[in-house]
Amino acid sequence: MDIKTKIGLRIKELRTEKNLTQEAVAWNADVDRTFMNHVENGKRNVSVDTLAKIICSGLGMSFKDFFNQDLFNGKKKSK
């Protein structure tokens, strides 16, 4: 799985846990909702600055907490 897909999955996971719409996260992060959709679906590259806006302003969390998850640890899950 590529990094764009992983980031998108993590954003969607956190957004749904917080009961936020894509529109609400996009509004708080000052990005377009359609761009937000493309990021969540791994279809767009996102700059570090924009990712920071989505994570910190849109989702209200730190980079550390965002990336501190098994999805990003580089290990394959055992079955």
PyRosetta script that sets phi, psi and omega in degrees:
from pyrosetta import init, pose_from_sequence

init()
pose = pose_from_sequence("MDIKTKIGLRIKELRTEKNLTQEAVAWNADVDRTFMNHVENGKRNVSVDTLAKIICSGLGMSFKDFFNQDLFNGKKKSK")
pose.set_psi(1, 133.1)
pose.set_omega(1, -178.6)
pose.set_phi(2, -82.0)
pose.set_psi(2, 166.2)
pose.set_omega(2, -174.2)
pose.set_phi(3, -65.1)
pose.set_psi(3, -35.0)
pose.set_omega(3, 178.3)
pose.set_phi(4, -61.2)
pose.set_psi(4, -41.7)
pose.set_omega(4, 179.9)
pose.set_phi(5, -67.3)
pose.set_psi(5, -42.8)
pose.set_omega(5, 179.4)
pose.set_phi(6, -61.7)
pose.set_psi(6, -45.1)
pose.set_omega(6, 179.2)
pose.set_phi(7, -62.4)
pose.set_psi(7, -44.3)
pose.set_omega(7, 179.0)
pose.set_phi(8, -60.8)
pose.set_psi(8, -43.7)
pose.set_omega(8, 178.7)
pose.set_phi(9, -62.9)
pose.set_psi(9, -41.3)
pose.set_omega(9, -179.4)
pose.set_phi(10, -66.9)
pose.set_psi(10, -41.7)
pose.set_omega(10, 177.5)
pose.set_phi(11, -60.9)
pose.set_psi(11, -47.1)
pose.set_omega(11, -178.9)
pose.set_phi(12, -63.3)
pose.set_psi(12, -42.3)
pose.set_omega(12, 179.0)
pose.set_phi(13, -58.1)
pose.set_psi(13, -49.2)
pose.set_omega(13, -178.2)
pose.set_phi(14, -68.8)
pose.set_psi(14, -39.4)
pose.set_omega(14, 179.6)
pose.set_phi(15, -61.2)
pose.set_psi(15, -44.2)
pose.set_omega(15, -179.4)
pose.set_phi(16, -71.3)
pose.set_psi(16, -35.0)
pose.set_omega(16, 175.9)
pose.set_phi(17, -61.1)
pose.set_psi(17, -34.9)
pose.set_omega(17, -178.4)
pose.set_phi(18, -90.2)
pose.set_psi(18, 4.7)
pose.set_omega(18, -179.0)
pose.set_phi(19, 54.3)
pose.set_psi(19, 44.6)
pose.set_omega(19, 178.3)
pose.set_phi(20, -107.5)
pose.set_psi(20, 147.1)
pose.set_omega(20, 173.8)
pose.set_phi(21, -86.4)
pose.set_psi(21, 162.6)
pose.set_omega(21, 174.0)
pose.set_phi(22, -59.1)
pose.set_psi(22, -39.2)
pose.set_omega(22, -179.2)
pose.set_phi(23, -62.0)
pose.set_psi(23, -41.8)
pose.set_omega(23, -179.7)
pose.set_phi(24, -65.8)
pose.set_psi(24, -44.3)
pose.set_omega(24, 179.0)
pose.set_phi(25, -64.7)
pose.set_psi(25, -44.5)
pose.set_omega(25, 179.4)
pose.set_phi(26, -61.1)
pose.set_psi(26, -42.6)
pose.set_omega(26, 179.8)
pose.set_phi(27, -61.6)
pose.set_psi(27, -48.6)
pose.set_omega(27, -179.1)
pose.set_phi(28, -65.2)
pose.set_psi(28, -31.2)
pose.set_omega(28, -178.4)
pose.set_phi(29, -90.3)
pose.set_psi(29, -6.4)
pose.set_omega(29, -178.8)
pose.set_phi(30, 60.7)
pose.set_psi(30, 45.9)
pose.set_omega(30, 173.0)
pose.set_phi(31, -128.2)
pose.set_psi(31, 162.0)
pose.set_omega(31, 179.9)
pose.set_phi(32, -71.8)
pose.set_psi(32, 143.7)
pose.set_omega(32, -178.8)
pose.set_phi(33, -63.3)
pose.set_psi(33, -37.6)
pose.set_omega(33, 179.5)
pose.set_phi(34, -68.0)
pose.set_psi(34, -35.1)
pose.set_omega(34, 174.3)
pose.set_phi(35, -62.3)
pose.set_psi(35, -43.2)
pose.set_omega(35, 178.6)
pose.set_phi(36, -57.6)
pose.set_psi(36, -43.3)
pose.set_omega(36, 178.4)
pose.set_phi(37, -61.7)
pose.set_psi(37, -43.3)
pose.set_omega(37, -179.6)
pose.set_phi(38, -66.6)
pose.set_psi(38, -36.6)
pose.set_omega(38, 177.3)
pose.set_phi(39, -65.6)
pose.set_psi(39, -46.8)
pose.set_omega(39, 179.6)
pose.set_phi(40, -59.5)
pose.set_psi(40, -32.8)
pose.set_omega(40, -178.0)
pose.set_phi(41, -92.7)
pose.set_psi(41, 8.4)
pose.set_omega(41, 176.1)
pose.set_phi(42, 68.9)
pose.set_psi(42, 23.3)
pose.set_omega(42, -177.0)
pose.set_phi(43, -98.4)
pose.set_psi(43, -7.8)
pose.set_omega(43, -177.8)
pose.set_phi(44, -129.8)
pose.set_psi(44, 140.5)
pose.set_omega(44, 168.0)
pose.set_phi(45, -74.7)
pose.set_psi(45, 145.2)
pose.set_omega(45, -179.7)
pose.set_phi(46, -127.9)
pose.set_psi(46, 133.7)
pose.set_omega(46, 179.4)
pose.set_phi(47, -71.0)
pose.set_psi(47, 162.3)
pose.set_omega(47, 178.2)
pose.set_phi(48, -62.8)
pose.set_psi(48, -39.3)
pose.set_omega(48, 179.0)
pose.set_phi(49, -61.8)
pose.set_psi(49, -45.2)
pose.set_omega(49, -180.0)
pose.set_phi(50, -69.2)
pose.set_psi(50, -39.0)
pose.set_omega(50, 176.9)
pose.set_phi(51, -61.5)
pose.set_psi(51, -39.3)
pose.set_omega(51, 177.5)
pose.set_phi(52, -62.6)
pose.set_psi(52, -40.3)
pose.set_omega(52, 177.8)
pose.set_phi(53, -64.1)
pose.set_psi(53, -42.2)
pose.set_omega(53, -179.3)
pose.set_phi(54, -65.9)
pose.set_psi(54, -46.6)
pose.set_omega(54, -176.7)
pose.set_phi(55, -71.3)
pose.set_psi(55, -52.2)
pose.set_omega(55, -172.7)
pose.set_phi(56, -78.5)
pose.set_psi(56, -49.5)
pose.set_omega(56, -177.8)
pose.set_phi(57, -85.6)
pose.set_psi(57, -43.1)
pose.set_omega(57, -176.5)
pose.set_phi(58, -73.5)
pose.set_psi(58, -43.7)
pose.set_omega(58, -177.7)
pose.set_phi(59, -103.5)
pose.set_psi(59, -12.0)
pose.set_omega(59, 177.5)
pose.set_phi(60, 66.8)
pose.set_psi(60, 44.1)
pose.set_omega(60, 178.9)
pose.set_phi(61, -142.4)
pose.set_psi(61, 171.4)
pose.set_omega(61, -179.4)
pose.set_phi(62, -90.4)
pose.set_psi(62, 160.2)
pose.set_omega(62, 174.3)
pose.set_phi(63, -57.8)
pose.set_psi(63, -43.1)
pose.set_omega(63, -178.2)
pose.set_phi(64, -57.5)
pose.set_psi(64, -48.3)
pose.set_omega(64, -179.9)
pose.set_phi(65, -66.2)
pose.set_psi(65, -35.4)
pose.set_omega(65, 179.5)
pose.set_phi(66, -63.4)
pose.set_psi(66, -46.9)
pose.set_omega(66, -175.2)
pose.set_phi(67, -89.0)
pose.set_psi(67, -8.8)
pose.set_omega(67, 179.6)
pose.set_phi(68, -83.2)
pose.set_psi(68, 73.3)
pose.set_omega(68, -175.4)
pose.set_phi(69, -152.9)
pose.set_psi(69, 149.2)
pose.set_omega(69, -177.1)
pose.set_phi(70, -53.8)
pose.set_psi(70, -31.0)
pose.set_omega(70, -178.9)
pose.set_phi(71, -56.6)
pose.set_psi(71, -30.5)
pose.set_omega(71, -175.9)
pose.set_phi(72, -104.6)
pose.set_psi(72, 3.7)
pose.set_omega(72, -173.9)
pose.set_phi(73, -81.9)
pose.set_psi(73, -5.6)
pose.set_omega(73, 176.1)
pose.set_phi(74, 81.7)
pose.set_psi(74, -1.8)
pose.set_omega(74, 179.2)
pose.set_phi(75, -97.6)
pose.set_psi(75, 145.0)
pose.set_omega(75, 176.0)
pose.set_phi(76, -83.6)
pose.set_psi(76, 142.7)
pose.set_omega(76, 178.8)
pose.set_phi(77, -72.7)
pose.set_psi(77, 137.9)
pose.set_omega(77, 175.8)
pose.set_phi(78, -87.1)
pose.set_psi(78, 150.1)
pose.set_omega(78, -176.9)
pose.set_phi(79, -93.0)
pose.dump_pdb("model.pdb")
